[in-house]
Amino acid sequence: MSTIKSAINTRSEDFQANAASLRAQVEDLRAKAAQVSLGGGEAARAKHTARGKLLPRDRVGHLLDPGTPFLEVGQMAAYGMYDDEAPSAGVITGIGRVQGVECMIVANDATVKGGTYYPMTVKKHLRAQEIAEQNNLPCIYLVDSGGAFLPKQDEVFPDRDHFGRIFFNQANMSAKGIPQVAVVMGSCTAGGAYVPAMSDETVIVKNQGTIFLGGPPLVKAATGEVVSAEDLGGGDVHTRLSGVADHLAENDAHALYIARRIVSNLNRTKPINMALGQGEEPLYDPEEIYGIIPSDTRKPFDVREIIARVVDGSRFDEFKARYGTTLVCGFAQLHGYPVGIVANNGILFGESAQKGAHFIELCGQRGIPLLFLQNITGFMVGRKYENGGIAKDGAKMV
């Protein structure tokens, strides 16, 4: 592959100003992410831990292999929505390694409105399942939820891609041999009870986890029967009598240990169907990206300078380098994995769109994943370009 030659002067005033501006924005984002990661308020977290429960992010940490990364998905979901009462949409989702197996983890945050599902919670849960199905990742559900957030139930239940889709996805993935594992660590009420019931293997925490379609108040109102939550749907009931759950855990830590043991028995290996390189660092410091991207978004910059600081060895084989120059396409490697890169380098013209469509088609034929570096205001407009068929060219790329 060809090596990209950088023309950036890291000592220039523009570079330093850009770096300062972007670093300030990144620090602001990190501060917001740190606040969101706390989950519910201090009182809710104290109440949660007083019950002997691990906090949701601690649960995820206990589940993962020590020292391995967690690629969180949708951390800022629902930011600024619902009067800021649903940080991270009340659910933690992401990809992590459990017993050496890459898994999709979906963990309810009971410190946020009891782990109930807002409309954005449903959307985030479904997105996690979509990623898991596309990438053949086992799903581990850390369940601690009161079901739907009832004041928003008209936006949670009725549509094709609403709450019921979660169970549809579970059934489809299980049928495809993608394992579904549930760990019931708290409330699991009403429709939410189907998450563990439809999983391939389920763990429930003694005197803490409960699974029932209707809780004690509803049972009393409907039938007059007075029953405790534990007798109605606790761990002993579901592991000894109903068979809804398969393993009884003493506490959160024990439940997560059992979940890790379940994953170790899945008998799964990661298929490798592409030629892998050794993986190496870029020739240029990725930190320099801060100074390359202009603080004024109207100013252009050469996206190849970004690519040079991202890909292995700063090597990049560009495709159609002389045609449709406002879209840069080419082949590279990331950590040894082959990737096709599609990167905006200005506004899109018809030629750029045709080039992008051609390159994406090639990557699809060869089974090469795509990395999009997006920085664009849209397609070129005007009579000349409309007469030239830019809409049709754009449609090919779409």
N, C-alpha and C positions, 0 to 999 in steps of 0.2 A: 504493500500500500504506500501511497505518497504521504510524506510528512508535511503538515501545514507549517508554513513559515510565518511567525507572528511579526506584525509591524507596529505593535503597541509600545508607546513610550510610557512606562510606569511612573516616570518622574514628572510628567507634565501636569500643569495646573488643572486641566480638564479631568485628567484621570483621578487626581486627588479629590477634586470636588465631587465627581461621580461616586467615588468610593465612600466618601463621608455621607452623602445623601442616601445611598442604598443601604449602607450599614445601619443608619438610623431607622429606616423603614423595616429592616429585618429584625432589629432589636424590639421595635414596637410589636411586630407580629409575634415574636417569641414571648413577650410579656403577656400578650393576650392569650396565647396558647397555654402558658403556664397557669393563668387564671382559670381558663376553661378546664384544664386537667384536674383541678381540685374537685370538680363535680358540684354537688349541692353545697349549701351554706355550712358554716361551722357547726351550728346546732344539729343539722341533719347528719353530718359526719360523726359527731360525738354520739348521737343516738344509735347510729349504725354500729360503731365499734363497741358500744356498751353492751350490745347484744351478743358479743363474742364473734362478730363477723369481721373478716378482712375487708378493707376498702377495695373497690372494684379494680383499681390499677395495681394494687398489691396482689390481688388474686391472679391477674394476668402475669405479673412478675413471678409468682410462685409456680405457675403452670409452665412457663417457658424454660428452655434449657439455660442454665446459668451462663451469663456473659454473652448471650446471643442477642441480636437486634430484634426490635419489634417495629414493623413497618405499619404505622397507624394509617387508617383510611378514614377520611372525613372528620378529622378532629374538630374543625371549626363549623361543622354542620349546625344549623339553627342559630348561628351567631346573630345576636340582635333581634331574634324573633321571640315570640311568646313572652314579651316583657322581660327578656333575659333570664327566664326561669328554667330554661332547658339547655344548659351547657353541653356541648357535644351531642345534642339531641337526646341526652339521657342514655346513651349506649356507646360502648367502646368497641370499635371494630378494627381489625388489622391482621397482618400475616406475621406469624412467628414460628420458631422451630421448637417442636416438642418431641423429645426422644429422637432427635435427628430428622424428624418428619416436618416439612413445611405445612402449616395448618392455618385455616382462617378461624379467627377467634371472635366471637360475638358475646360481649359481656354487658349485661344490664347494669346500670348504675342506680341502685336503690336510694342513693342520697338525693337523687333528682326526682321529686314527685313520686317516690316509691317505685321508681323504675318503670312507670307507666309509659305507654306509647303515644307520643304526639304524631301528627302526620309526617313530620320530618324524621322521626325515629323509625317509622315504617320504611320510609324511602331509603334511609341509611342501611337498615337491616337487609333490605332487598338488594341494595347495591353490593353489599358484602357477599351475599349468596351468589349474585351474578358473577363476581370475580372468582369465587370459589369454584363454580361450575365450569367456567371458561378455562380455568387453570388446573382443574382436577385436584383441588385442595380439600382434604378432610375438614369438616366444620366442627368446632367445639363451642357449644353454647353454655355460657355461665349464666344460669337463669336466676333472676331475683326481681320479679316484676309483678305488678298488680294488674297487668293487662292493659287495655286501652285507656287513655286519658279521656274520661267520659264527657267532659265539656266540649271536646273536639271529636266526639265519636262519629259525627256525620262526615268527617274528613278522613277518618281512620278505617272504617269498615267497608263501605259499599262498593268500591270500584274494583276493576280487574287487577290493578296493581296496588291494592291496599292490603290490609292486615292478612286476609286469607291467602294471599300469594306466598307468604312465608311458608305455609304448610305445603302448598303446591310444589314449591321449590325443594323442600325437604324430601318429599316423596319422589320427585324426579331424580334428584341427586342420589338418593339411596338406591333407586332402581338402576342407576348407571354405575353403581359400585363405589360412589364417593361417600365415605363413612360420615355418619351424623352422630355426634356424641353430645349428650346433655348432662350438665352438672347442676342439679337443683339446689341452690344455696339460700333460698328464701322463698318468698311468695311466688306461686305459679298458678294464677287464677283465671277462670273463664276460658276464653279462646287461647290464652297463653299456655294452658295446660296441654295443648296439643304439641307444643315444641318437644317436651320430653317423651310424650306418648308416641310421637312419630320418629323419634331418634332410634338408631340401631342399638345403642347401649346408653343406659341412664344411671347416673349416680345421684343419690339424694342424701342430704345432711340430716342426721338425727336431731329431733327436737328443734329444727330450724327450717328445713325445707318442707313445703307443702304443695300438693298437686290436687286441685279439685275444680270442677266446672262451676260449682256454686259454693261459696263459703258459708260458714255457720250462720250468719244473719239471714242469708237468702234461704237456707234450708229451713230455718225456724219460721220465716215468713210464709214459705210455700207449703210446708208440711206440718209445722208445729213441733218438729223434732229438735231437741236441744242437744248439740254435740260440739265438742271442742275441735279446733283446727287440726290438732294432732291425731285425734281419733277419726276425723273425717278423711284426712288425706296426708298424714304425716309419713315419715320415713319407714316406721315399723309396718304400717298398713300396706304401703306400696311395695315393700320388699318381701313381706311375709304372706300377705293375703291376696292383694290384687295382681301382683306381678307387673305393675306398670313400670317400676324401677328395678334395676338389676343389682345395684350395689348400695349398701348402707354405710355412710361415713360418719365418724364421730364429730368432726368439725370441718371447717373450710380447708385447712391444710391437708387433712386426711383425704378429703374429697378430691383435691387437686392431685394428690399422689396417686389415687386410684385412676384418675383421668389419664395421667401420664402412663400408667401401666396399661390401660386400654389401648392407647396409641401405639405402645411398643408391640402390641399383639395384632396390629392391623395388617402386618405382612405386606408393607408397601415399600417400593423403591422408586426413586425419581427417574423416569425415563429420559434419556439424553438422545435426542434425535437431530443434533446439529454438531458441526465441527467446532470444538472449543480450543481457544488459544490459552496461553499461560496467564494472561492478565497482567497489566503493568500500569504504572502511574502515567498521566499525561506529561509531556515534556515541559509544560508551563504550569505554573501554580494556579489551581482552581480559584484561590482567593482573589486573583486578579480580575475575576468576572465582576466583582464589585465596582471596579474602576472603568470597565469597558462599557457597561450599559449606561447610557446618558441619563442624567437626572431629568432632563427635558425630553419627554417621550416623543416629541416631534422630530428630534435629531436622529438621523440614520446612523447605523454602525454596521460593520461587516460581521455577519453572524458566524463566519468561519473562525473568528477569534474566540467565540464561545465554544464552538466544537473542539478547537485545539486544546481547550482546558478541561474537556469532559472525557474524551475518548482515549483508549489505551494508546500510549506512545504518541499521541497527537497525530495519528495516522488516519487518513481519510481518502477513500477513492471516490472522487466526485463523478456523478452521472450527468451527462449532457451539460457540461460546465459552460458552454458557449451559448446555450439556448434557454430562453425563459429565465434570465439571470436573477429575477426577483424571488425565485424559489430555489434554494440550494438543496440538492438531493445527493445521497451517496452512501457508501458502505463503510462501516467501521466496526470496532469491537469495544464492548464495555465489560470489564472484569473477565475478559476472554470470550464472552458471548457475542456472536455476530449480530449486528443491528443495522437496520436501514434508517437513515436520518432524513427527515423532511423539515427544513428550516426556512422560515420566512426571512427574506432579505429586502423587504420593500413591499409595495402594494402588488396585488396579484393582477397579472394580465392574462389574456387568453393562452399565450404560449406557456406561461408559468403553470397554469392549471393543467394543460395537456401533458406537460413534463411530469407534474406531480402524479397525475393519474397513471401514466406509463410506469413510473418508478414503483408506486404502490402495488400495481399489478404484478410487477416482477417479484417484489418481496413476498406477495401472497403465494405466488407459484413456487417459490423456493423455501417457504416456511420460515422466513426471517422476520422477527418482530420489528415493529416500527417505533421510532422515537420522534415525536413532533416537538420542535422548538418554535413556539408560536409568538409572533410579534407582528400584528397586522391590524389595519383598520378596515380592510375589506377588499373587494374587487374594484378595478378601475371602472369609472362610469363615463358616460358621454356618448354622443351619436356615433362617432367613429367606432367605438368599441362595441356598442350594441349592434350596429350594422355588421360588424365582424363576427358576431355570434359568440360573444363572451359568456352569455348565459348558458349556451350549450357546452362550451369548454368547461365552465365551472361545474356544470351538472355531472360531467364525466368524473371529475375529481371527487365530488361528493359521493 
